[in-house]
Amino acid sequence: MTQVAVDYIQEIYANLLIDERNKNPKKIAGFMERQNEINAQMRSILIDWLIDVHLRFKLRATTLFFTVRIIDNYLYLKLIKRCNFQLLGIAALLIACKHEEIYIPKLDDLIYVTDNAYKKEELVQMEEDVLDILKFNILTPSPLDFYQIIAKSFSFKKKHYYLGRFFMESFLLDINYTCYSPSVIACACSYIVMKYYKIENYQRCYDKRLTSEGASQEEIKSVAKEMCFFIDNLNKTELKGAKNKFSLSKYEQVALECNKE
């Protein structure tokens, strides 16, 4: 589990809520309807692939969520051609790495994982375009930021923590991920974990102070139900990035445990 500065948990969480409220990440919901050459299914395929790439490069968990947010924010502001969609994904990953990682993947390696579909010059140009379109305003709290603090506060064990991560990373593939604030998604994941492992006092996930909009019990449970439904259907597809990742012993094989149910 990621280390959290325990002495400052409340202050950090409060600042995340303020940042979330000010930036209102939900405002980008519905952007896919304006895109002419890509759709929600193609977004799912891209992110599923990025989960594999992210794992291959052994990157930090925050880098994946940062990458997806950059992609979605860019698509909210600009139309993209289908042939450049994967290029956008790898450029967003590069930008996220530069912010989150100590060691950044080489351009040659990023081009290689696309089966050499692009040139390094095209990757650099896409990176510049993304930053220009977003005006370098790329920092937004992710569900993981909130979840890590909740998991620490609720004394989740490693397996508990990774189950929540599994649901959270799987839900990245759902276009409806953009319809909810990160704090609500984090609470929904925590609720799923506590119900699945029969952890006492799961009602703590309903605390309205945990979300920037003061989400109700019904809202948290509704999002949790939607996540479970999506992931259940995801298991019937070829999109196995998160499932394969969280089937590894490193992640307590929580995906395999879910499939036993």
N, C-alpha and C positions, 0 to 999 in steps of 0.2 A: 504494500500500500504506500501511496505517496505520503511523505512526511508533511505534517501540518503544524504550524506554530501554535501550540496549544494555548499558550498564555494570551494569545491575541485572536482567538477564534471568533469571539463575538464581534470585535471591531472589524475583522476582515469580512465576515459575513454581511455585516451592516453596510460596509462600503460596496460590496458586490451588488447588494440590492439597490443601492442608490445608482450605481453605474447602469444596472439593468433597466431601471425605471427611466433614466435619462435617455438611454439609447434605444429603448423600445425595439428589441430585435424582432418582435412579432409583425412589425409594419411591412416586412417583405413578403408576408404570406400572399400567395396567389400569383407570384411572379411567373410561374411556368405557363400560365394561360396566355401570356404575351409573347412567348417564344414560338418562332415559326418552324424551326428545324430540329428541335429537341423536345422531349417530353419527360414526364415523371419516371417512366420506366427506364429511360436512358440515364437519368440522374441516378437511379438505384444501381444500375450496372456500373457506372463510373465510381460511385462511392464504395461499392463492394470491391472493386479492383483496387482502389486506394487503400482499403483496409489491409489487403494482401501486401501491397507495396510498403505501407507503413510498418507492417510486421517484419518484412524482409530487411528493411533498413534499421530495425530495432530502435525506432523513434519513441519519444515520450508520448504518453497518452494524450496530453493537452495538444500536441501538434496535430493529431487527427481531427479533433473538434475545431481547431483553429482553421484547418484546411477547408473543411466543409462550410464553415461560416463565410470564408472568403469567396468560395464558389457561389454560394447562394446570394450573397450581397452583390456580386458582380452581375449575376443573371437578373437580379432585380433591376439593375440600372442599364443593362445593355443586352441587345440581342446577340446571339452567337451562332456561327455556322456549325453544322454537325461535324464537319471535318476538323474543327478546332476545339471540340469539346474536351477530348482527352488532353489536349495541350493545355487548356485552362486548368484541368485537374492537377497536372504535374507542376504547372507554374504556381498554383495556389499552395501546393505542398512545399515548393521551394521557398516561398515567402514565409510560410509558417515555420519552416525549419530555421530560417535566419533569425526569427524572433525567439523561438523556443529551445533550439538545440545548441549544444556546444560544438559538435562536429556535424557539419552540413554535407549531405550527399553531393558528390561531384556531378557536374552537368552531364558528363559522359554517361554516368550511371543512371541518371534520370531519363536520359534519352534512350538508353538501352532497354529499360523496363517497358518502354512504349513500342518495343520491337523496331526501334529506329524509324518510327513513323515521322519524326520531325528532326530538324536540325537544331544545333545549339543556338544559332542566331534567332531562330523562331521562338525558342523557349525564353530567351532573354527579352525579346520584343514583347511577348505575351506577359511576362512579369512586369515590364514597364507599363504596359497598357492597363493591367489590373490595378496597379498602384495609382496610376493616373486617374482612372475611373472612380476609384474609391477615395481619391484624394488623401491617401495614406491613413485614412480613418478605418483601421482594421481591427482595433481592439474592442471586443465585446465579451462579457462574461459568458462562459459556456455552461451547460448542465453539469459537466465534470467539476468545474470550480465549486459549485454549490454542493454537489454530491460528496466530494471528498471531505468537506467540513461536516456535513450531516453524518456521514459514516463514522467519522472520528467521534463526534458528539454522542452518537448512539452506541458506541463501542462495538461496531461491527467486526466480526472476525474476518480473516482473509477471504474465506470462501463466500461470506456474505457480501463483502465488498466487490468481489469479482462477478458475482451473479448480477448485481446492479449494473456493473460496467457492461456485461454482456447484453443486457436489455437496452441499455443506453446506446451502445455502439450499433446494435442491430436497428434501432429506431432511427438512426441517422439516414437509413435508406428510404424511409417513408417521407414523401413530400409533405405530409402533415406535421412532420417534425418542426417545420417553419411556422406552424400556427400557434405554438405554445412558447411561453417564456421559459428560459433555461431553468429558473428556480422551480417552476411547476413540474418540468420533466424530472428534475432531480428528486423532488418529493414523491412523484409517482413511482420512480425506480426504487426509492427507499421503502415505500409502501409494499411493493411487490416482494422485495427481499424479506421484509418482516412478516408478511403473511405466509410466504413460501416456507420459511424456516420456523414459523410459529414463535416469533420473538415477541415477548410481552410488550404491552404499551405501544402497539403500532399506531395508536391514535395520535402519537406525537407528530406523525407525518402530516396531520391535518392542521397543525398550528399555523394560523394565518400570518404569523410573523416570519415564516420561512419563505414566503413568496412576495414579490414586489407588488402584486395586485391584491394580496390578501385572499388567495384562492380558497374556496370552501372545500369541505369534506367531499361533497358530491363531485366537484371539479377534479380533485386529485384522483378519486376513484375512477372517474370517467376516462381520464387520460391513461391511467394504469390499465384499464380494461382495453382501451384502444391499442396500447402497446402490445399487450399479450395477444390480441387478435391478429395484429400485423405480423408478429414474430411467428405465431403458429402457422400462418399462411406462407411466411417466408421459407419455412422449412420444406415446403412443397415445391420450391423453385430451385434453380441452379445457383442462386446467390448464397454462397456458403462461406463468405469471407469471415464474418464474425463467429459463425458456428465453428469453423475449423480452428480459428484462433483460440477461442475459449474452450476448445476440447483438449488443448495442450495442458500438460501437468503444471506448467508454469502458472497457469490461470486456474488451477484447482479443478480442471475438467468440468466446470460448472455447466457448460452447454450439453455435455453427455448426461449429466445428472437430470437436467430438465427433460431430456428426451425419454427418460425412464417413466416419466409421469403419464 
